[in-house]
Amino acid sequence: MTTSATGAGAPSHEPEAWHSIDWAQCHREVRRLQARIVKATREGRFGRVKALQWLLTHSFSGKALAVRRVTENKGRHTPGVDGKLWTTPAARFQAIKSLQRRGYRPLPLKRLLIPKADGKSRPLGIPSMRDRTMQALYMMALSPVAETTADQRSFGFRPQRSVADAIEQCFIVLSKKHAPEWVLEGDIQGCFDNISHEWLMENIPIDRVILSRWLKAGYMEGRQLFPTEAGTPQGGIISPVLANLALDGLEARLKSHFGRPRYARNLEIKLKVNYVRYADDFIITGRSKELLENEVMPVVERFMLERGLTLSPTKTRVTRIDQGFDFLGHNLRKFSGKLLIRPSGINVSRLLEKARATVRENPALTQEKLIKKLNPIIQGWADFHRHNVAKAAFARVDHEIWLALWRWCRRRHPQKGKRWIKNRYFHQVGNRNWVFATPTGEYYPDGKPVLKSLRKATDTRITRHTMLRLGANPFAPEWEAYFEERMSRKMLLSLSGKKRIVTLWQSQQRRCRLCQELITPETGWHVHHIIRRVDGGTDDNSNLCLVHPVCHRQIHALNLKVAKPARASGL
């Protein structure tokens, strides 16, 4: 079978086996179509958008990447109601051929209940492998539209955006001397479960036949089938994008109502209405409590009602900034006019509960294995808060975990003295004593043993987060250089990222790939994608190289090519 690559986003000759697929070509074709969808959306040519989406969802490249995504993520070993998994190359390649719109009928979701932090449970629906793949395929076509039309101050479930961006936006809004002093904390009651199907069918720019079948698929609990009359399939790959599209538009509506200042006695009164959203959690600032309760709240409620949603009466409140409020695991509060963003008390308590449970539930584990379990927990939490005023919280966390480990050691050796336990489990590392560590069996050249140590939250360097440019679109080619620069900064903040930079630097003989001059700390550097991500390039080392900052700008300005081989690994 021969297919035109230009028209259908597929190789000229489709491969005959899973391992013969040219993944770099697949990425290029899909990203090319996504860039065209962005352009058509900006121009308001929605008929063109629909045609390009059809090309993408019917292309071999799109289907292959969709299958690859669902068979390589963490949920690849979790079957749906049909119990099927695609574990072999032959099954995966056959799955590509099975992704046909004609005759497609999604199966009901397998319902699981996931416990929440407040003691309640959240329903999670698990689609079948085929349904997951179809959702991944259509999400490729929908995401460029969603990113182009999204609220600029929406940060949840969007590529290249994070909680850190949302918190930094809160800092920008609330930290100034004349910043608003009142905050509306918004929480949508059962957002994913209650979005109106009618609204989704009328407003989501996607194949409506396929969307309707997903929404009406129902779910299985036990052996009983339950219909779904509202909501998106929570647990489905495409659900976050659908929810974001449903909630987009509130920023523009607030701007139309409160964007212009008001006048009283010929004096200008700024309303200071600002909006920040992450998924279904949002805040709205205002000049006064009365403004938020009597004017802003009704606008928000009408907006939500159009989509079948309501605000939670228990979690939606108006708070003064000097009293503080919790948002996305952070506490934001002004002290004498200075805004401090710290880890919230609930967030710290949850971390300590998880760490203590890990220690308590593994009394017979070796010290090295216990360290391997705790290190990711501590480091992940510390990285999450490394942009905030977190020094005191880091010190408390380290102390509480140390106490839990001391109790663990004492329980293992009830007949031993404290000094013996200290010498057995705690060592000196550098200038620091009482470090929970164990020898690995390896030795340094000077004969000292190599120790595997417990990570400390206080070792995480606190740095200011660089805010994302609100208009940046990861599917648009003109933003490629910007996201490369952000990737360089992000890599420098992580240990694994620093190791990758050193590896690339050494593989290039420490020279820039364009000018061939030495790269030094004085010259600086940028991480450059040889094949642009918008053209299907990956983040594999085979597609990355280091160049000088001026060379990087020259590459993008003149569309120059570097000489490193660009074949991406995908097998």
LUMGUZA-405579 format. One line per field, with one value per residue (C-alpha): chain; residue number from 0; x, y, z. Coordinates in nm, 3 decimals. Each point is the difference from the previous one (the first is absolute). Layout:
BEGIN
cadena c(A/...) .
num c(NUM/...) .
east c(X/...) .
north c(Y/...) .
up c(Z/...) .
END
This chain:
BEGIN
cadena c(A/A/A/A/A/A/A/A/A/A/A/A/A/A/A/A/A/A/A/A/A/A/A/A/A/A/A/A/A/A/A/A/A/A/A/A/A/A/A/A/A/A/A/A/A/A/A/A/A/A/A/A/A/A/A/A/A/A/A/A/A/A/A/A/A/A/A/A/A/A/A/A/A/A/A/A/A/A/A/A/A/A/A/A/A/A/A/A/A/A/A/A/A/A/A/A/A/A/A/A/A/A/A/A/A/A/A/A/A/A/A/A/A/A/A/A/A/A/A/A/A/A/A/A/A/A/A/A/A/A/A/A/A/A/A/A/A/A/A/A/A/A/A/A/A/A/A/A/A/A/A/A/A/A/A/A/A/A/A/A/A/A/A/A/A/A/A/A/A/A/A/A/A/A/A/A/A/A/A/A/A/A/A/A/A/A/A/A/A/A/A/A/A/A/A/A/A/A/A/A/A/A/A/A/A/A/A/A/A/A/A/A/A/A/A/A/A/A/A/A/A/A/A/A/A/A/A/A/A/A/A/A/A/A/A/A/A/A/A/A/A/A/A/A/A/A/A/A/A/A/A/A/A/A/A/A/A/A/A/A/A/A/A/A/A/A/A/A/A/A/A/A/A/A/A/A/A/A/A/A/A/A/A/A/A/A/A/A/A/A/A/A/A/A/A/A/A/A/A/A/A/A/A/A/A/A/A/A/A/A/A/A/A/A/A/A/A/A/A/A/A/A/A/A/A/A/A/A/A/A/A/A/A/A/A/A/A/A/A/A/A/A/A/A/A/A/A/A/A/A/A/A/A/A/A/A/A/A/A/A/A/A/A/A/A/A/A/A/A/A/A/A/A/A/A/A/A/A/A/A/A/A/A/A/A/A/A/A/A/A/A/A/A/A/A/A/A/A/A/A/A/A/A/A/A/A/A/A/A/A/A/A/A/A/A/A/A/A/A/A/A/A/A/A/A/A/A/A/A/A/A/A/A/A/A/A/A/A/A/A/A/A/A/A/A/A/A/A/A/A/A/A/A/A/A/A/A/A/A/A/A/A/A/A/A/A/A/A/A/A/A/A/A/A/A/A/A/A/A/A/A/A/A/A/A/A/A/A/A/A/A/A/A/A/A/A/A/A/A/A/A/A/A/A/A/A/A/A/A/A/A/A/A/A/A/A/A/A/A/A/A/A/A/A/A/A/A/A/A/A/A/A/A/A/A/A/A/A/A/A/A/A/A/A/A/A/A/A/A/A/A/A/A/A/A/A/A/A/A/A/A/A/A/A/A/A/A/A/A/A/A) .
num c(0/1/2/3/4/5/6/7/8/9/10/11/12/13/14/15/16/17/18/19/20/21/22/23/24/25/26/27/28/29/30/31/32/33/34/35/36/37/38/39/40/41/42/43/44/45/46/47/48/49/50/51/52/53/54/55/56/57/58/59/60/61/62/63/64/65/66/67/68/69/70/71/72/73/74/75/76/77/78/79/80/81/82/83/84/85/86/87/88/89/90/91/92/93/94/95/96/97/98/99/100/101/102/103/104/105/106/107/108/109/110/111/112/113/114/115/116/117/118/119/120/121/122/123/124/125/126/127/128/129/130/131/132/133/134/135/136/137/138/139/140/141/142/143/144/145/146/147/148/149/150/151/152/153/154/155/156/157/158/159/160/161/162/163/164/165/166/167/168/169/170/171/172/173/174/175/176/177/178/179/180/181/182/183/184/185/186/187/188/189/190/191/192/193/194/195/196/197/198/199/200/201/202/203/204/205/206/207/208/209/210/211/212/213/214/215/216/217/218/219/220/221/222/223/224/225/226/227/228/229/230/231/232/233/234/235/236/237/238/239/240/241/242/243/244/245/246/247/248/249/250/251/252/253/254/255/256/257/258/259/260/261/262/263/264/265/266/267/268/269/270/271/272/273/274/275/276/277/278/279/280/281/282/283/284/285/286/287/288/289/290/291/292/293/294/295/296/297/298/299/300/301/302/303/304/305/306/307/308/309/310/311/312/313/314/315/316/317/318/319/320/321/322/323/324/325/326/327/328/329/330/331/332/333/334/335/336/337/338/339/340/341/342/343/344/345/346/347/348/349/350/351/352/353/354/355/356/357/358/359/360/361/362/363/364/365/366/367/368/369/370/371/372/373/374/375/376/377/378/379/380/381/382/383/384/385/386/387/388/389/390/391/392/393/394/395/396/397/398/399/400/401/402/403/404/405/406/407/408/409/410/411/412/413/414/415/416/417/418/419/420/421/422/423/424/425/426/427/428/429/430/431/432/433/434/435/436/437/438/439/440/441/442/443/444/445/446/447/448/449/450/451/452/453/454/455/456/457/458/459/460/461/462/463/464/465/466/467/468/469/470/471/472/473/474/475/476/477/478/479/480/481/482/483/484/485/486/487/488/489/490/491/492/493/494/495/496/497/498/499/500/501/502/503/504/505/506/507/508/509/510/511/512/513/514/515/516/517/518/519/520/521/522/523/524/525/526/527/528/529/530/531/532/533/534/535/536/537/538/539/540/541/542/543/544/545/546/547/548/549/550/551/552/553/554/555/556/557/558/559/560/561/562/563/564/565/566/567/568/569/570) .
east c(0.000/0.141/-0.114/0.095/0.206/-0.102/-0.369/-0.049/0.289/0.131/0.320/0.004/0.019/-0.156/0.221/-0.092/0.103/0.019/0.381/0.022/-0.193/0.196/-0.097/0.183/-0.207/-0.321/0.080/0.078/-0.324/-0.216/0.171/-0.024/-0.377/-0.030/0.185/-0.242/-0.295/0.137/0.033/-0.352/-0.144/0.167/-0.145/-0.348/-0.014/-0.180/-0.096/0.371/0.056/-0.252/0.161/0.348/-0.132/-0.149/0.336/0.179/-0.245/-0.003/0.377/0.229/0.240/-0.267/-0.129/0.351/0.088/-0.332/0.069/0.353/-0.122/-0.249/0.236/0.296/-0.162/-0.056/-0.349/0.110/-0.042/-0.354/-0.272/-0.351/-0.324/0.108/0.318/0.217/0.356/0.233/0.330/0.164/0.127/-0.240/-0.299/0.102/0.039/-0.336/-0.150/0.104/-0.208/-0.298/-0.033/-0.284/-0.276/-0.251/-0.171/0.177/-0.193/0.175/-0.038/-0.122/0.262/0.119/-0.084/0.247/-0.022/0.315/0.023/0.034/0.186/-0.327/-0.109/-0.239/0.062/0.037/-0.147/0.249/-0.102/0.245/-0.069/0.103/0.332/-0.170/-0.210/0.306/0.180/-0.290/-0.011/0.375/-0.037/-0.277/0.173/0.294/-0.245/-0.181/0.294/0.130/-0.346/-0.026/0.342/-0.080/-0.339/0.077/-0.010/0.349/-0.007/-0.104/0.286/-0.136/0.024/0.173/0.336/0.298/-0.204/0.017/-0.109/0.309/-0.128/-0.340/0.158/0.235/-0.301/-0.162/0.318/-0.006/-0.363/0.016/0.352/-0.011/-0.053/-0.338/-0.103/-0.356/-0.061/-0.296/0.005/-0.286/0.105/-0.202/-0.063/-0.225/-0.216/0.070/0.137/0.082/-0.322/-0.247/0.102/-0.302/0.009/-0.215/0.249/0.292/-0.174/-0.079/0.334/0.289/0.173/0.033/-0.175/-0.341/-0.093/0.309/-0.042/-0.363/0.092/0.267/-0.234/-0.281/0.214/-0.094/0.200/0.011/0.001/0.010/-0.199/-0.258/-0.008/-0.078/-0.077/0.172/-0.223/0.259/0.373/0.311/0.151/0.225/0.310/-0.013/0.297/-0.205/-0.206/0.237/-0.004/-0.381/-0.024/0.241/-0.199/-0.319/0.153/0.174/-0.172/-0.045/0.308/-0.145/-0.341/0.149/0.199/-0.311/-0.183/0.280/0.288/-0.068/0.035/-0.305/-0.041/-0.152/0.000/0.236/0.251/0.126/-0.063/0.191/-0.187/0.320/-0.178/0.259/-0.048/0.230/-0.112/0.158/-0.234/-0.323/0.158/0.011/0.033/-0.141/0.130/-0.198/0.003/-0.250/-0.187/-0.331/0.120/0.095/-0.315/-0.261/0.135/0.276/-0.159/-0.327/0.199/0.198/-0.313/-0.178/0.307/0.012/-0.375/0.022/0.232/-0.203/0.240/-0.040/0.240/0.056/-0.168/0.237/0.328/-0.081/0.075/0.126/0.320/0.209/0.361/0.144/-0.195/0.146/-0.138/0.113/0.030/0.155/0.187/0.134/-0.098/-0.009/-0.014/0.114/0.193/0.025/-0.049/0.247/-0.135/0.149/-0.072/0.072/-0.091/-0.347/-0.041/-0.219/0.258/0.282/-0.215/-0.080/0.366/0.094/-0.286/0.122/0.363/-0.090/-0.224/0.286/0.231/-0.261/-0.119/0.351/0.153/0.203/0.124/0.373/0.127/0.103/-0.342/-0.176/0.216/-0.091/-0.370/0.027/0.231/-0.249/-0.273/0.217/0.163/-0.326/-0.171/0.300/0.023/-0.371/0.060/0.351/-0.130/-0.169/0.086/0.054/0.320/-0.180/-0.233/0.297/0.174/-0.313/-0.049/0.361/-0.033/-0.328/0.129/0.318/-0.213/-0.198/0.322/0.144/-0.311/0.039/0.357/-0.091/-0.279/0.239/0.250/-0.183/0.294/0.265/0.112/-0.046/0.370/0.010/-0.311/0.150/0.323/-0.194/-0.245/0.130/0.326/0.193/-0.027/0.222/-0.049/-0.338/-0.042/-0.293/-0.076/-0.220/0.225/0.137/0.314/-0.059/0.297/0.205/0.299/0.156/0.368/0.097/-0.158/-0.311/-0.329/-0.259/-0.318/-0.362/-0.154/-0.351/-0.077/-0.085/-0.258/0.230/0.254/-0.241/0.098/-0.281/-0.018/-0.250/-0.216/0.012/-0.355/-0.122/-0.098/-0.377/-0.040/0.250/-0.141/0.205/-0.164/0.099/0.339/0.084/0.022/0.251/0.306/-0.178/-0.088/0.354/0.132/-0.250/0.111/0.363/-0.086/-0.212/0.280/0.243/-0.233/-0.003/0.283/-0.097/-0.020/0.350/0.132/-0.161/0.164/0.342/-0.058/-0.089/0.292/0.250/-0.146/0.056/0.364/-0.113/-0.060/-0.302/-0.159/-0.029/0.317/0.220/0.137/0.031/-0.304/0.097/-0.186/0.101/-0.145/-0.322/-0.207/-0.345/-0.147/-0.105/-0.231/0.151/-0.343/-0.241/-0.265/-0.266/0.141/-0.012/0.336/0.032/0.182/0.237/0.372/0.034/-0.209/0.164/0.319/0.161/0.062/0.102/-0.291/0.093/0.032/-0.339/-0.164/0.184/-0.124/-0.363/0.033/0.169/-0.150/0.346/0.070/0.250/0.209/-0.096/-0.200/-0.365/-0.140/-0.224/-0.024/-0.348/0.036) .
north c(0.000/0.336/0.327/0.359/0.142/0.356/-0.059/-0.263/0.036/-0.349/-0.139/-0.055/-0.370/-0.115/-0.239/-0.361/-0.053/0.193/0.012/0.133/0.319/0.322/0.183/0.320/0.019/-0.065/0.279/0.240/-0.070/0.037/0.319/0.147/-0.055/0.138/0.318/0.040/-0.045/0.279/0.231/-0.076/0.053/0.342/0.099/-0.114/-0.255/-0.271/-0.191/-0.032/-0.105/-0.279/-0.120/-0.006/-0.184/-0.260/-0.044/-0.044/-0.248/-0.213/0.004/-0.292/0.225/0.121/-0.352/-0.136/0.272/-0.049/-0.373/0.072/0.240/-0.235/-0.299/0.181/0.200/-0.110/-0.133/-0.244/-0.296/0.099/-0.151/0.129/-0.197/-0.227/-0.107/0.052/0.133/0.072/-0.137/-0.137/0.185/-0.200/0.098/0.366/0.005/-0.174/0.263/0.274/-0.166/-0.035/0.375/0.067/0.257/-0.208/-0.243/0.125/-0.058/0.075/-0.245/0.108/0.118/-0.217/0.195/0.018/0.213/0.189/0.127/0.377/0.189/0.105/-0.361/-0.005/-0.183/0.114/-0.216/-0.094/-0.152/-0.222/-0.027/-0.299/0.013/0.074/0.280/0.150/-0.001/0.163/0.270/0.056/0.024/0.257/0.194/0.058/0.176/0.188/0.123/0.258/0.159/-0.007/0.163/0.273/0.094/-0.063/0.257/0.141/-0.032/-0.364/-0.233/-0.346/-0.302/0.201/-0.075/0.201/0.148/-0.092/0.077/0.219/0.224/0.033/0.091/0.249/0.164/0.028/0.167/0.250/0.089/0.016/0.112/0.364/0.283/0.094/-0.358/-0.119/-0.102/-0.236/-0.343/-0.222/-0.364/-0.194/-0.372/-0.171/-0.277/-0.326/0.173/-0.307/-0.179/0.280/0.177/0.021/-0.242/0.240/0.282/-0.223/-0.120/0.356/0.164/-0.248/0.011/-0.376/-0.281/0.014/-0.359/-0.133/0.244/-0.100/-0.367/0.067/0.207/-0.256/-0.312/-0.043/-0.192/-0.342/-0.035/-0.361/-0.168/0.275/0.257/0.361/0.270/0.341/0.303/0.265/0.045/-0.106/-0.349/0.062/-0.207/0.040/0.157/0.269/0.098/0.274/0.171/-0.013/0.142/0.283/0.088/0.006/0.238/0.225/0.331/0.110/0.224/0.186/0.029/0.148/0.244/0.111/0.070/0.135/0.082/0.372/0.227/0.165/0.361/0.153/0.377/0.029/-0.230/-0.314/-0.322/-0.308/-0.320/-0.213/-0.310/-0.264/-0.368/-0.302/-0.360/-0.341/-0.277/0.047/0.210/0.375/0.331/0.342/0.314/0.316/0.343/-0.084/-0.287/0.149/0.014/-0.370/-0.119/0.219/0.051/-0.248/-0.307/0.030/0.032/-0.315/-0.191/0.086/-0.107/-0.332/-0.057/0.022/-0.302/-0.194/0.083/0.155/0.138/-0.196/0.199/-0.138/0.057/0.328/0.294/0.358/0.058/0.301/-0.038/0.080/-0.300/-0.223/-0.282/-0.337/-0.055/-0.302/-0.119/0.349/0.256/0.360/0.272/0.357/0.097/0.378/0.054/-0.271/-0.307/-0.333/-0.325/-0.305/-0.370/-0.034/-0.174/-0.269/-0.063/-0.042/-0.230/-0.223/-0.033/-0.090/-0.249/-0.167/-0.009/-0.133/-0.266/-0.110/-0.035/-0.164/-0.255/-0.125/-0.112/-0.284/0.190/0.052/0.349/0.048/-0.098/0.224/0.291/-0.077/0.016/0.325/0.201/0.047/0.101/0.263/0.131/0.017/0.202/0.229/0.064/0.088/0.274/0.111/0.332/0.107/0.120/-0.356/-0.005/-0.041/-0.267/-0.190/0.000/-0.125/-0.279/-0.116/-0.003/-0.193/-0.261/-0.036/-0.070/-0.263/-0.168/0.006/-0.179/-0.249/-0.073/-0.037/-0.248/-0.213/-0.028/0.023/-0.160/0.235/0.333/0.337/0.038/-0.339/0.092/0.335/-0.155/-0.266/0.221/0.358/0.127/0.316/0.126/0.299/0.245/-0.144/-0.258/-0.224/-0.069/-0.304/-0.189/-0.345/-0.125/-0.117/-0.237/0.230/0.207/0.333/0.008/0.107/-0.316/0.163/-0.182/0.142/0.074/-0.002/0.292/0.117/0.319/0.306/0.253/0.279/-0.101/0.123/0.345/0.255/0.199/0.239/-0.155/0.163/0.069/-0.145/0.253/-0.011/0.001/-0.280/-0.289/-0.324/-0.101/0.322/0.001/0.358/-0.100/-0.282/0.202/0.128/-0.348/-0.118/0.273/-0.101/-0.361/0.105/0.181/-0.292/-0.249/0.208/-0.017/-0.381/-0.243/-0.222/0.307/0.109/-0.347/0.016/0.336/-0.137/-0.306/0.216/0.234/-0.284/-0.172/0.322/0.028/0.301/0.204/0.179/-0.200/0.310/0.208/-0.282/0.231/-0.116/0.013/0.132/0.142/0.344/-0.050/-0.162/-0.248/-0.100/-0.345/-0.019/-0.251/-0.109/-0.098/0.252/-0.134/0.165/-0.208/-0.322/0.011/-0.172/0.083/-0.295/0.076/-0.103/0.303/0.249/0.200/0.295/0.330/0.349/0.239/0.222/-0.307/-0.120/0.326/-0.018/-0.355/0.099/0.334/-0.145/-0.351/-0.158/-0.369/-0.161/-0.296/-0.252/-0.306/0.049/-0.352/-0.029/-0.324/-0.139/-0.374) .
up c(0.000/-0.103/0.156/-0.066/0.283/-0.078/0.008/0.265/0.235/-0.073/-0.145/-0.376/0.066/0.322/0.198/0.036/0.362/0.328/0.009/-0.356/0.077/-0.055/0.318/-0.091/-0.319/0.194/0.243/-0.285/-0.181/0.310/0.119/-0.351/0.000/0.353/-0.101/-0.292/0.238/0.220/-0.302/-0.122/0.350/0.031/-0.337/0.100/-0.286/0.197/-0.311/-0.071/0.361/-0.038/-0.322/0.155/0.306/-0.232/-0.174/0.332/0.152/-0.317/-0.054/0.063/0.190/0.240/0.065/0.055/0.253/0.181/0.037/0.113/0.267/0.166/-0.018/0.158/0.280/0.361/-0.072/-0.268/0.238/0.108/-0.222/-0.052/0.023/-0.287/0.184/-0.311/0.000/-0.290/0.126/-0.315/-0.310/-0.216/0.216/-0.009/-0.376/-0.041/0.231/-0.244/-0.271/0.236/0.060/-0.242/0.039/-0.190/0.232/0.311/0.322/0.329/0.285/0.345/0.245/0.287/0.315/0.290/0.315/0.094/0.362/0.045/0.269/0.173/0.050/-0.296/-0.325/-0.359/-0.279/-0.268/-0.330/-0.189/-0.376/-0.205/-0.184/-0.331/0.151/0.167/-0.331/-0.186/0.266/-0.031/-0.378/0.009/0.277/-0.240/-0.229/0.278/0.211/-0.255/-0.007/0.379/0.043/-0.251/0.148/0.369/0.278/0.034/0.380/-0.002/0.095/0.079/-0.233/-0.272/-0.164/0.125/0.287/0.366/0.353/0.035/-0.283/0.170/0.335/-0.166/-0.168/0.344/0.127/-0.289/0.076/0.380/0.092/-0.106/0.248/-0.146/-0.081/0.072/0.360/-0.049/-0.164/-0.114/0.038/-0.257/0.001/-0.253/0.142/-0.184/-0.308/-0.209/0.098/-0.071/-0.322/-0.227/-0.292/-0.203/0.049/-0.096/-0.315/-0.109/0.079/-0.020/-0.345/-0.045/-0.187/0.169/-0.083/0.178/0.289/0.049/0.019/0.263/0.213/-0.012/0.044/0.368/0.258/0.160/0.378/0.100/-0.273/-0.040/-0.279/0.095/-0.257/0.001/-0.045/0.079/0.045/-0.188/0.035/0.304/-0.056/-0.376/-0.175/-0.169/0.309/0.128/-0.340/-0.013/0.353/-0.085/-0.310/0.207/0.256/-0.252/-0.058/0.362/-0.020/-0.301/0.165/0.317/-0.211/-0.188/0.328/0.217/-0.232/-0.014/0.304/0.152/0.099/0.312/0.049/-0.298/0.172/-0.169/0.195/-0.113/0.071/0.007/-0.131/-0.096/-0.079/0.042/-0.065/0.029/-0.124/0.202/0.277/-0.048/0.182/-0.088/0.165/0.059/0.154/0.274/0.155/-0.115/-0.362/0.003/0.178/-0.166/-0.353/-0.087/0.155/-0.202/-0.325/0.085/0.101/-0.327/-0.197/0.182/-0.027/-0.380/0.017/0.255/0.284/0.344/0.256/0.319/0.282/0.265/-0.187/-0.177/0.227/-0.001/0.198/0.089/-0.111/0.344/0.135/-0.270/-0.210/-0.135/-0.375/-0.175/0.309/0.081/0.260/-0.121/0.263/0.048/0.310/0.050/-0.371/-0.112/-0.179/0.110/-0.184/0.213/-0.004/0.146/0.334/-0.155/-0.272/0.255/0.213/-0.297/-0.087/0.357/0.019/-0.319/0.116/0.345/-0.154/-0.227/0.300/0.224/-0.258/-0.084/0.330/-0.157/-0.304/-0.042/0.064/-0.362/-0.134/0.251/-0.114/-0.362/0.095/0.193/-0.227/-0.288/0.246/0.168/-0.317/-0.196/0.273/0.045/-0.376/-0.001/0.258/-0.098/-0.137/0.326/0.349/0.114/0.206/0.333/-0.142/-0.147/0.340/0.177/-0.254/0.038/0.379/0.005/-0.245/0.207/0.310/-0.191/-0.114/0.353/0.127/-0.286/0.104/0.369/-0.079/-0.207/0.285/0.335/0.183/-0.136/0.143/-0.164/-0.082/-0.178/-0.202/-0.089/-0.125/-0.192/-0.191/0.016/-0.145/-0.070/-0.358/-0.066/0.287/0.090/0.277/0.084/-0.367/-0.062/-0.241/-0.077/-0.181/-0.358/-0.007/-0.225/0.109/-0.096/-0.108/0.353/0.144/0.149/-0.066/-0.240/0.195/-0.117/0.190/0.072/-0.186/0.206/-0.108/0.120/-0.265/-0.269/-0.115/0.013/-0.325/-0.155/-0.271/-0.344/-0.108/-0.328/-0.266/0.004/-0.378/-0.066/-0.207/-0.009/-0.330/-0.182/-0.182/0.099/0.369/-0.055/0.107/0.311/0.124/-0.070/0.231/0.271/-0.037/0.053/0.324/0.122/-0.063/0.203/0.301/0.013/0.065/-0.293/-0.223/0.100/-0.082/-0.346/-0.067/0.098/-0.219/-0.301/0.069/0.009/-0.307/-0.196/0.113/0.205/-0.317/-0.145/-0.280/-0.220/0.041/0.139/0.271/0.362/0.226/0.343/0.300/-0.126/-0.349/0.124/-0.199/-0.118/-0.059/-0.365/-0.165/-0.332/-0.126/0.148/0.229/-0.212/-0.286/0.200/0.175/0.336/0.324/-0.042/0.024/-0.365/-0.095/0.240/-0.019/0.178/-0.177/0.106/0.071/-0.297/-0.221/0.119/-0.104/-0.335/-0.062/0.041/-0.181/-0.308/0.017/0.019/0.050/0.233/-0.101/0.269/-0.117/0.086/0.000/0.310/0.193/0.002/-0.013) .
END
